[in-house]
C-alpha cells in the first residue's frame, strides 16, 4: 500500500533526476525559509528574555526601595502610641509650680522628658514646637481655635500640643490657636469699601 508521503518522495526523486538544478534551488529555498524562521524565533525569545530580565530587575529595585522605606518608618506606629505620654509631659512642664516640693518633681520630669525626646531624635523624630508669635504654617500646624487680635493675622497665640515628624513624614501636626482680625475692624473696612 502506497501512502501520500511515499508518493511525494517518489515525485521529488523523479524531479531530482530530471532537473537537479531546480531540485537544488528548491531545497535551498526551503533551508533559507527554515533559517529565517529560526532567526525570527531566536529574536523573539531573545526579546522575551530581555523583557523578563528588565521586569525582574525593576521588581527587585522596587522591593528594595519598599524595604528601605519600611525600615525607615518602622517605628511610626510606636511613636503614635507615645504621643499621649509626650503630651502629658508637655502639659506638666508648661506650668510652673509654686510649691518647692513640686519643683523637685518638676526637675525629675524635665530630665525624663529630655531623655525621651533624645531617644526619639536618634530614631529620626523631630518636634514641631511653634512658639507664640510665630507665623502659622498649614503644612505642619492645625488651627484648632482662633482668637481676635489687632495686628497681623495668622500669628500663633497659643500652642495646645506639639507636632511630630518622622524623617520627612508628618505624624501629627501641632495644634495651635491662631490670631484673626477683630470683627468690628473687618465690618468697618467693608463699610468703607461700600461707601467708596
Secondary structure, DSSP 8 states (H G I E B T S, - for coil): ---HHHHHHHHHHHHHHH-HHHHHHHHHHHHHHHHHHHHHHHHHHHHHHHHHHHHHHHHHHHHHHHHHHHHHTTTHHHHHHHHHHHHHHHHHHHS--SSHHHHHHHHHHHHHHHHHHHHHHHTTEEEE---TTSB--TTTEEEEEEEE-SS-SSBEEEEEE-EEEETTEEEE-EEEEEEE--HHHHHHHHHHHHH-
